[in-house]
Amino acid sequence: MQTARHESFDSSVPVISIHRSQERFFVVRQARRLTATGLLLLALVLSAFAAPVSAQDNTASVERAVQWLLTQQAEDGGFAGFSGESDSGATVDAVLALASARSAG
């Protein structure tokens, strides 16, 4: 019959190494947070000084698009879908496009 041997381990060694690895992990995590926060603040500051985009004058393009869209209208007043016949979805899309073009000038 075998007897169990008890070996004594110095419990302070593993505790110190675990503590140091947790400390390293904490430092790396804090550095990442600070970097992310710094980049976010930099982006906010730079966006505050950015010039707003001015609206483009494209009334001629809109007018040509409206004229083309009106040529696509079927005799029944609807607009053809993929089937080639008037389709309610395509008609709604065309009406919304015409309304948007009117509000654009």
C-alpha positions in Angstrom: 0.0 0.0 0.0 1.3 3.4 -0.9 1.2 6.4 1.3 0.5 9.9 0.1 3.3 12.3 0.3 2.6 15.9 1.2 4.7 18.4 -0.4 4.7 21.9 0.9 4.4 24.7 -1.6 5.3 28.2 -1.0 1.9 29.9 -1.6 3.4 33.4 -1.9 5.1 32.7 -5.3 1.9 31.9 -7.4 0.0 34.7 -5.7 2.7 37.2 -6.7 2.8 36.0 -10.3 -1.0 36.1 -10.5 -1.0 39.6 -9.1 1.6 40.8 -11.5 -0.2 39.3 -14.5 -3.5 41.0 -13.4 -1.7 44.2 -12.9 -0.2 44.0 -16.4 -3.7 43.2 -17.8 -5.1 46.2 -16.0 -2.4 48.6 -17.3 -2.9 47.4 -20.9 -6.7 47.8 -20.6 -6.4 51.3 -19.2 -4.0 52.2 -22.0 -6.4 51.0 -24.6 -9.2 53.0 -23.0 -7.2 56.1 -22.9 -6.2 55.7 -26.5 -9.8 55.1 -27.6 -11.0 58.1 -25.6 -8.2 60.3 -27.0 -9.1 59.3 -30.6 -12.8 60.0 -30.0 -12.0 63.4 -28.5 -9.7 64.2 -31.5 -12.5 63.2 -33.9 -15.0 65.4 -32.1 -12.7 68.4 -32.1 -11.8 68.0 -35.8 -15.4 67.6 -36.8 -16.3 70.8 -35.0 -14.0 72.8 -37.2 -15.0 71.1 -40.5 -16.8 73.3 -43.0 -20.4 72.3 -43.7 -21.0 70.8 -47.1 -22.8 73.3 -49.4 -25.8 72.2 -51.4 -25.1 71.7 -55.1 -27.2 73.3 -57.7 -28.4 70.4 -59.8 -31.8 71.6 -61.0 -30.9 70.8 -64.6 -30.1 67.2 -63.7 -33.3 66.9 -61.7 -35.3 68.4 -64.6 -33.9 65.9 -67.1 -34.6 63.0 -64.7 -38.2 64.1 -64.2 -38.7 64.4 -68.0 -37.3 60.8 -68.5 -39.5 59.5 -65.7 -42.6 61.0 -67.2 -41.8 59.2 -70.5 -42.0 55.9 -68.6 -45.5 56.5 -67.5 -48.1 54.0 -68.9 -51.3 55.1 -70.6 -53.3 54.0 -67.5 -51.3 56.5 -65.4 -49.2 53.9 -63.6 -45.5 53.1 -64.0 -44.3 49.7 -65.3 -42.6 47.3 -63.0 -40.5 44.3 -63.8 -43.4 42.5 -65.4 -43.8 45.3 -68.0 -47.3 46.1 -66.8 -48.3 48.9 -64.4 -47.2 48.0 -60.9 -48.4 49.7 -57.7 -44.9 49.6 -56.1 -43.2 51.1 -59.1 -46.0 53.8 -59.3 -45.5 54.7 -55.7 -41.7 55.0 -56.2 -42.3 57.2 -59.2 -44.7 59.4 -57.3 -42.3 59.8 -54.4 -39.5 60.7 -56.8 -41.6 63.3 -58.6 -42.7 64.8 -55.2 -39.0 64.9 -54.1 -38.0 66.6 -57.4 -40.7 69.2 -56.9 -39.5 70.0 -53.4 -35.9 70.2 -54.8 -37.0 72.9 -57.2 
